[in-house]
Amino acid sequence: ECDLFVGDWVPDPSAPVYTNSSCRDIEAHQNCMMNGRPDSGYLYWRWNPRSCELPRFDPEKFLDLMKNKWWAFIGDSISRNHVQSFLCILS
């Protein structure tokens, strides 16, 4: 049985899906690099569930599957951060 919540963060040498400079949806106060964070190592990690394989997100496939459907993100600032990240991944 696959439990996505049990796993580990593992190094991922592939380039990040987006960065602070490549996504226009990241606001200035959320931009780690612009605000002085000197390292970029935190960009090269991915979540690895222990009991199953988690495929890399495919924006085109997702958009195709969600065509003509409605979505709503409801919540607080954490949800807003998720939406912003989601928009960056899709773009």
C-alpha positions as CSV (number, residue, x, y, z in Angstrom):
1,E,0.0,0.0,0.0
2,C,1.3,3.4,-0.9
3,D,1.5,6.0,1.8
4,L,2.7,9.3,0.4
5,F,3.2,10.8,3.8
6,V,5.9,8.3,5.0
7,G,9.2,8.9,3.3
8,D,12.4,11.0,3.2
9,W,13.8,14.0,1.4
10,V,16.5,12.8,-0.9
11,P,19.0,14.7,-3.0
12,D,17.9,15.4,-6.6
13,P,20.6,16.6,-8.9
14,S,18.2,17.5,-11.7
15,A,17.4,21.2,-12.1
16,P,14.5,22.5,-10.1
17,V,11.1,22.9,-11.9
18,Y,11.2,26.6,-11.2
19,T,13.2,29.2,-9.3
20,N,12.6,32.6,-7.8
21,S,13.7,34.2,-11.1
22,S,11.8,32.0,-13.5
23,C,8.3,32.3,-11.9
24,R,6.4,35.6,-11.9
25,D,4.0,34.4,-9.3
26,I,6.5,34.6,-6.5
27,E,6.1,37.9,-4.7
28,A,9.1,40.0,-3.7
29,H,8.7,39.3,0.0
30,Q,8.7,35.6,-0.7
31,N,11.8,35.6,-2.9
32,C,14.6,33.9,-0.9
33,M,17.4,34.7,-3.3
34,M,16.4,38.4,-3.8
35,N,16.2,38.7,0.0
36,G,19.7,37.5,0.6
37,R,19.7,33.7,0.9
38,P,23.2,32.9,-0.2
39,D,22.8,29.2,-1.1
40,S,20.7,27.3,-3.6
41,G,21.2,23.7,-2.3
42,Y,17.6,23.6,-1.0
43,L,16.4,23.6,-4.6
44,Y,17.9,20.2,-5.2
45,W,15.8,17.9,-3.0
46,R,12.7,15.8,-3.7
47,W,10.2,13.9,-1.6
48,N,10.7,10.1,-1.9
49,P,7.9,8.0,-0.4
50,R,9.2,4.8,1.2
51,S,6.6,2.4,-0.1
52,C,6.0,3.6,-3.7
53,E,7.3,5.4,-6.6
54,L,6.3,9.0,-7.0
55,P,6.5,10.1,-10.7
56,R,7.7,13.6,-11.6
57,F,4.8,16.0,-12.1
58,D,3.9,16.4,-15.8
59,P,2.1,19.8,-16.2
60,E,0.9,19.0,-19.7
61,K,-0.7,15.7,-18.7
62,F,-2.2,17.4,-15.6
63,L,-3.8,20.2,-17.7
64,D,-5.1,17.6,-20.2
65,L,-6.7,15.6,-17.4
66,M,-8.2,18.7,-15.7
67,K,-9.6,20.2,-18.9
68,N,-13.2,21.5,-18.4
69,K,-13.1,20.9,-14.7
70,W,-13.3,23.4,-11.8
71,W,-10.8,23.7,-9.0
72,A,-10.9,25.7,-5.7
73,F,-8.1,26.2,-3.2
74,I,-9.5,27.1,0.1
75,G,-7.5,28.0,3.2
76,D,-5.0,30.4,4.7
77,S,-1.5,31.8,3.7
78,I,-0.1,28.2,3.5
79,S,-2.8,27.4,0.9
80,R,-1.8,30.6,-1.0
81,N,1.8,29.5,-1.0
82,H,0.7,26.1,-2.4
83,V,-1.3,27.8,-5.2
84,Q,1.6,30.0,-6.1
85,S,3.9,27.0,-6.3
86,F,1.3,25.2,-8.3
87,L,1.1,28.1,-10.8
88,C,4.9,28.1,-11.1
89,I,5.0,24.4,-11.8
90,L,2.3,24.7,-14.4
91,S,4.0,27.6,-16.1
